[in-house]
Amino acid sequence: MLTLLKDLRRLRRTLALERPDRGRSLAVRHVDAGSCNGCEHELILASSPYTDLQRFGIGIVASPRHADLLLVTGPVTTRMREPLLTAHAAMPEPRLVAALGDCALGCNVLGSADDIVGPLESVLPVDARISGCPPTPDAIAAALLELLDSRA
């Protein structure tokens, strides 16, 4: 593990990634409400050493109880509506919600109308909208940083 951290530190210096002056952090809980997994791949790339969201204080957490932001991908399906509401209710106040990708925003959704509740905004109040199919890691990082800065 120590070797991996040293390699990561060396890579950050090589890419000239600076640690910005932000005193806050953002714990993100990701929920896939019925996506094609394209947004998930881009979210993973946003956490890679190239974009490195962790250096800005943005990290993915496993429990909604530890989360500041609920990041939802995909259109909300009938089977994911209740688990999504449960995850949102488990979050501490103030709760933030972000819609990641066009499907979560209700644009160009594939699937049967019987299986889809609709866009995320029809289920939860949305604080940030990240458009794209799928959005790039840079677009994801920019939107999350904007949300982090607006909380300050």
C-alpha positions as CSV (number, residue, x, y, z in Angstrom):
1,M,0.0,0.0,0.0
2,L,2.8,2.4,0.8
3,T,4.4,1.8,-2.6
4,L,1.1,2.5,-4.3
5,L,0.8,5.8,-2.4
6,K,4.4,6.8,-3.3
7,D,3.6,6.0,-7.0
8,L,0.4,8.1,-6.8
9,R,2.3,11.0,-5.3
10,R,5.0,10.7,-8.0
11,L,2.3,10.6,-10.7
12,R,0.6,13.7,-9.3
13,R,3.9,15.6,-9.5
14,T,4.6,14.4,-13.0
15,L,1.1,15.6,-14.2
16,A,1.6,18.8,-12.2
17,L,-1.7,18.3,-10.3
18,E,-2.0,21.0,-7.7
19,R,-3.9,20.7,-4.5
20,P,-6.3,23.7,-4.6
21,D,-7.2,25.8,-1.6
22,R,-10.5,24.3,-0.6
23,G,-11.2,23.8,3.1
24,R,-14.3,21.6,2.5
25,S,-15.0,18.1,1.4
26,L,-17.9,16.3,-0.3
27,A,-18.8,12.7,0.4
28,V,-20.7,11.2,-2.5
29,R,-23.0,8.2,-2.5
30,H,-23.6,6.9,-6.0
31,V,-26.9,5.1,-6.9
32,D,-27.5,3.5,-10.2
33,A,-31.3,3.9,-10.7
34,G,-31.4,2.0,-14.0
35,S,-28.5,3.2,-16.3
36,C,-26.6,1.5,-19.0
37,N,-23.3,1.8,-17.0
38,G,-21.8,4.4,-19.3
39,C,-22.0,7.1,-16.6
40,E,-20.5,4.7,-14.1
41,H,-17.4,4.2,-16.2
42,E,-16.9,7.9,-16.6
43,L,-17.4,8.4,-12.8
44,I,-14.6,5.8,-12.2
45,L,-12.4,7.7,-14.6
46,A,-13.1,10.9,-12.7
47,S,-11.7,9.2,-9.6
48,S,-8.5,8.1,-11.5
49,P,-5.1,9.7,-10.9
50,Y,-5.6,11.9,-14.0
51,T,-8.6,13.8,-12.8
52,D,-8.2,12.7,-9.1
53,L,-11.3,14.0,-7.4
54,Q,-9.8,13.0,-4.0
55,R,-7.3,15.8,-4.1
56,F,-10.3,18.2,-4.1
57,G,-11.8,16.5,-1.1
58,I,-14.4,14.6,-3.1
59,G,-14.7,11.0,-2.3
60,I,-17.2,8.1,-2.9
61,V,-18.7,6.6,0.2
62,A,-20.4,3.2,0.7
63,S,-23.2,4.4,2.9
64,P,-25.8,7.1,2.5
65,R,-25.4,7.8,6.2
66,H,-22.0,9.2,5.5
67,A,-22.9,11.1,2.3
68,D,-23.4,14.8,1.6
69,L,-24.5,14.2,-2.0
70,L,-26.6,11.5,-3.6
71,L,-25.3,11.1,-7.2
72,V,-27.9,9.3,-9.3
73,T,-27.3,7.8,-12.8
74,G,-30.0,6.5,-15.1
75,P,-33.7,7.0,-15.4
76,V,-35.5,6.1,-12.2
77,T,-37.1,2.7,-12.7
78,T,-40.2,1.4,-10.9
79,R,-38.0,-1.1,-8.9
80,M,-35.4,1.5,-7.9
81,R,-37.8,4.2,-6.8
82,E,-38.2,3.0,-3.2
83,P,-34.5,2.1,-2.7
84,L,-33.6,5.6,-4.0
85,L,-36.1,7.3,-1.6
86,T,-34.7,5.1,1.3
87,A,-31.1,6.1,0.5
88,H,-32.1,9.8,0.3
89,A,-34.0,9.5,3.7
90,A,-30.9,7.9,5.3
91,M,-28.7,10.9,4.4
92,P,-27.9,13.5,7.1
93,E,-29.2,17.1,6.5
94,P,-28.5,19.1,4.4
95,R,-29.0,16.6,1.6
96,L,-27.8,17.3,-1.9
97,V,-28.9,15.4,-5.0
98,A,-27.2,15.4,-8.4
99,A,-28.4,13.9,-11.7
100,L,-25.6,12.4,-13.7
101,G,-26.1,11.9,-17.4
102,D,-29.0,12.5,-19.8
103,C,-31.0,9.5,-18.7
104,A,-31.2,10.9,-15.1
105,L,-32.3,14.2,-16.6
106,G,-35.0,12.5,-18.7
107,C,-33.4,13.0,-22.1
108,N,-33.2,10.2,-24.7
109,V,-34.2,7.4,-22.3
110,L,-34.2,3.9,-23.7
111,G,-36.7,1.4,-22.2
112,S,-40.4,0.8,-21.8
113,A,-42.6,3.5,-20.3
114,D,-44.1,1.0,-17.9
115,D,-40.7,0.3,-16.3
116,I,-39.6,3.9,-15.9
117,V,-40.9,6.3,-13.3
118,G,-39.3,9.2,-15.1
119,P,-36.4,11.6,-14.6
120,L,-34.8,12.0,-11.2
121,E,-36.6,15.4,-10.7
122,S,-39.9,13.6,-10.6
123,V,-38.8,11.7,-7.5
124,L,-36.3,13.9,-5.7
125,P,-35.3,17.6,-5.7
126,V,-32.2,18.0,-7.9
127,D,-29.4,20.4,-6.9
128,A,-27.0,19.7,-9.7
129,R,-27.5,18.6,-13.3
130,I,-24.6,17.0,-15.2
131,S,-25.7,16.5,-18.8
132,G,-24.0,14.2,-21.4
133,C,-24.4,10.7,-22.7
134,P,-22.2,9.9,-20.9
135,P,-20.7,13.1,-19.4
136,T,-16.9,13.3,-19.5
137,P,-14.8,13.0,-16.4
138,D,-13.9,16.7,-16.7
139,A,-17.6,17.6,-16.8
140,I,-18.3,15.5,-13.8
141,A,-15.4,17.0,-11.9
142,A,-16.4,20.6,-12.9
143,A,-20.0,20.1,-11.7
144,L,-19.0,18.5,-8.4
145,L,-16.4,21.2,-7.8
146,E,-19.0,23.9,-8.5
147,L,-21.4,22.2,-6.1
148,L,-18.6,22.0,-3.5
149,D,-17.7,25.7,-3.9
150,S,-21.4,26.7,-3.6
151,R,-21.6,25.0,-0.2
152,A,-18.7,27.1,1.2
